C-alpha cells in the first residue's frame, strides 16, 4: 500500500513538473521599445528588463528561447495581454488602474512618470493647474496617458498620441505639443538618442512614482507566477540583479 502511494505521488509530481514546463514554454513574451529597460539596438535585444527576464528563464530551467521575446507597439501588446491567456508583457508600471487586470512579478525597476516640456516655454504647472490649454502628448495605453486622464482630469480625446517616445520628443521640439507625459528615464534616454540637447528639456511635474513589473495574463497559473517571483528574488539576493541594473540605469 505504501509503495502504491509513493508511486502515485511520484506520478503526480512528474505530471505537475511536466505541466509547469509546458506552461513556461508556451508563454508568449512581449516587450516594447522602452529604453533603457527594453529595446533593440543593431538588431539585438537589449535593456535591463530583457537581461533580467533572460536570467529568470535560465534560473527556472525554461526551454523558452530568449530570442522569442517579441518587441511590439505598446497598445497592441497591452491589448493582447488582456485577451490572450498565455501572454506576458514587460516592463509595465503597476498602477491602481491596472492592478486587477493582470498578475504581477516584481518589482524589476523604479518608475517615475512625469510631464516634460521645453525649457524655453517656461511652463509652470502643478497637480491643480488647468491643463485644458496645453497640448499633451502621450503613448496610447501607457501609464502616462492613464495618469493624465485620472490625475489631471484631461479627456483622452484631447490628448495627442505618438507611437512611442521618439515622435513625442520631436513634437515637443517642433512646438506641436507643449507637454509629454511619460517615464522620465525613457524620455531622457530618447532625447540623447535623438541627438538633442538634454539641457533644453525639463521635468515640470511628477505624475506618479512607482515600480515596473512583469505583467502576466490573469489566466496564467499561480505556480508559474510564484516560480518567476522566486527566481527574481534569488537574483536580487545573489547580487546579479544589481549588476544588470547598474549596466543600464544612470542619472541624466
C-alpha positions in Angstrom: 0.0 0.0 0.0 2.8 2.4 0.9 4.6 1.6 -2.3 1.4 2.3 -4.3 1.0 5.7 -2.5 4.7 6.6 -3.2 4.3 5.6 -6.9 1.1 7.8 -7.2 2.9 10.7 -5.5 5.8 10.3 -7.9 3.5 10.2 -10.9 1.7 13.3 -9.6 4.9 15.2 -9.0 6.2 14.3 -12.5 2.9 15.3 -14.1 3.0 18.6 -12.2 6.6 19.3 -13.3 5.7 18.5 -16.9 2.6 20.7 -16.8 4.7 23.5 -15.3 7.4 23.1 -18.1 4.7 23.2 -20.8 3.2 26.3 -19.2 6.5 28.1 -19.2 7.5 27.1 -22.8 4.1 28.1 -24.2 4.3 31.7 -22.8 4.3 34.5 -25.3 6.9 37.0 -24.1 6.2 40.6 -25.2 8.0 43.9 -24.7 8.2 47.3 -26.4 10.8 49.9 -27.4 11.3 51.3 -23.9 15.0 52.1 -23.4 16.9 51.6 -21.2 14.6 48.9 -19.9 13.9 47.0 -23.2 14.8 47.9 -26.8 16.5 46.7 -30.0 20.0 48.0 -30.9 21.8 46.8 -34.1 19.3 44.0 -34.4 19.9 42.8 -30.8 17.5 42.8 -27.9 18.9 44.9 -25.0 17.9 46.5 -21.8 17.8 45.9 -18.0 14.4 44.2 -18.2 15.4 42.0 -21.2 18.6 40.7 -19.4 16.6 40.2 -16.2 14.0 38.1 -18.0 16.8 36.1 -19.6 18.3 35.5 -16.2 14.9 34.4 -14.7 14.3 31.9 -17.6 17.8 30.5 -17.1 17.2 30.1 -13.4 13.9 28.2 -13.8 15.5 26.0 -16.5 13.0 27.1 -19.1 13.3 25.9 -22.7 11.7 29.1 -23.8 14.2 30.8 -26.0 15.0 34.5 -25.1 15.2 35.3 -28.8 11.4 34.7 -28.9 10.7 37.9 -27.0 8.6 40.0 -29.3 9.1 43.8 -29.5 5.6 45.2 -30.3 3.9 48.6 -30.2 2.7 49.1 -26.6 -1.0 49.5 -27.4 -1.0 46.2 -29.3 0.8 44.2 -26.7 -1.3 45.7 -23.9 -4.4 44.6 -25.7 -3.0 41.1 -26.3 -2.1 40.8 -22.6 -5.7 41.2 -21.7 -7.1 38.9 -24.4 -4.7 36.0 -24.8 -4.3 33.7 -21.9 -0.6 32.8 -22.2 0.9 36.3 -22.7 3.5 38.2 -20.7 4.4 41.8 -21.0 7.3 43.8 -19.5 8.3 46.3 -18.2 4.9 47.6 -17.0 4.2 50.2 -14.3 2.0 48.7 -11.7 -0.9 51.2 -11.1 -4.2 51.1 -9.3 -6.0 51.2 -12.6 -4.1 48.1 -13.8 -3.9 46.2 -10.5 -6.8 43.8 -11.0 -6.3 43.3 -14.8 -3.1 41.2 -14.5 -0.9 39.1 -12.3 2.4 40.6 -11.3 6.1 39.6 -10.7 8.5 42.2 -9.4 9.3 44.9 -8.9 12.0 44.9 -11.5 12.8 48.6 -11.6 11.7 52.0 -10.5 9.2 54.0 -12.5 8.7 57.8 -12.5 6.0 59.2 -14.8 6.4 62.9 -15.4 5.4 65.8 -17.6 8.3 67.0 -19.7 8.5 70.4 -21.5 10.9 72.6 -23.4 12.7 75.0 -21.1 12.2 77.9 -23.4 8.4 77.6 -23.0 8.7 78.5 -19.2 5.8 76.2 -18.3 4.9 76.2 -14.6 2.3 73.8 -13.5 1.1 71.7 -10.5 -1.4 69.0 -10.0 -4.2 71.5 -9.6 -3.4 73.5 -12.8 -5.9 73.9 -15.6 -4.4 71.7 -18.4 -7.2 72.4 -20.9 -5.0 74.9 -22.8 -2.0 72.6 -23.1 -1.4 70.1 -25.9 -0.2 67.0 -24.1 1.5 64.1 -26.0 1.2 60.5 -24.8 1.7 56.9 -25.9 -1.6 55.0 -26.2 -2.5 52.9 -23.1 0.8 53.9 -21.5 0.8 54.8 -17.7 1.4 58.4 -18.7 -1.8 58.6 -20.7 -3.8 56.9 -17.9 -2.3 59.3 -15.2 -3.0 62.4 -17.3 -6.6 61.2 -17.6 -7.2 60.2 -14.0 -5.0 62.6 -12.0 -5.1 65.7 -14.2 -8.6 65.1 -15.4 -7.8 65.6 -19.1 -10.2 64.0 -21.5 -8.4 61.3 -23.5 -9.9 62.6 -26.7 -7.9 65.8 -26.2 -4.5 64.0 -26.0 -2.1 63.7 -28.9 -1.0 60.2 -29.5 2.5 59.2 -30.5 3.5 55.6 -31.2 6.4 55.8 -28.7 8.7 58.3 -27.0 10.6 59.4 -30.1 7.8 61.1 -32.1 6.6 62.8 -28.9 10.0 64.3 -28.2 10.1 65.5 -31.8 6.6 67.1 -31.4 7.9 68.8 -28.3 10.9 70.3 -30.2 8.7 71.4 -33.1 6.1 73.0 -30.9 3.3 70.6 -31.9 2.8 69.7 -28.2 3.5 71.6 -25.0 3.9 68.6 -22.6 4.9 65.0 -22.9 3.7 62.5 -20.3 6.0 59.5 -19.9 8.6 57.6 -17.9 11.3 60.1 -17.1 14.3 57.7 -17.7 12.9 56.6 -21.1 12.2 60.2 -22.2 15.7 61.3 -21.2 17.3 58.3 -23.0 15.3 59.2 -26.1 16.4 62.8 -26.0 20.0 61.7 -26.1 19.4 59.1 -28.9 17.7 61.8 -31.0 20.9 63.9 -30.7 19.1 66.7 -28.9 20.5 68.9 -26.1 19.4 67.4 -22.8 19.5 70.9 -21.2 16.8 72.1 -23.5 14.2 70.0 -21.7 12.9 70.0 -18.2 10.5 68.0 -16.0 7.7 70.3 -14.9 5.6 67.9 -12.9 5.9 64.4 -11.4 2.6 62.5 -12.0 3.5 59.4 -10.0 6.4 57.4 -8.8 6.1 53.6 -8.7 7.6 50.4 -9.9 7.9 48.4 -13.1 6.8 44.8 -13.0 6.5 41.8 -15.3 2.7 41.6 -16.1 1.0 38.2 -16.8 -2.4 37.4 -18.2 -4.8 36.6 -15.4 -5.3 33.0 -16.7 -1.7 32.0 -16.2 -1.2 29.6 -13.3 -0.1 30.9 -9.9 2.5 28.1 -10.0 4.2 29.9 -12.9 3.9 33.3 -11.2 5.4 32.0 -8.0 8.3 30.3 -9.8 9.1 33.6 -11.7 8.9 35.6 -8.4 11.1 33.1 -6.5 13.7 33.3 -9.3 13.7 37.1 -9.3 14.1 37.2 -5.5 17.1 34.9 -5.8 18.7 37.1 -8.4 18.3 40.1 -6.1 19.8 38.2 -3.2 22.8 36.9 -5.2 23.7 40.4 -6.5 23.1 39.6 -10.2 20.1 41.9 -10.2 22.2 44.9 -9.1 24.8 44.1 -11.8 22.2 44.2 -14.5 20.6 47.5 -13.2 24.0 49.2 -12.9 24.8 48.3 -16.5 21.8 50.2 -17.9 20.5 52.7 -15.4 22.1 56.1 -14.7 21.2 59.7 -14.0 20.8 62.1 -16.9 
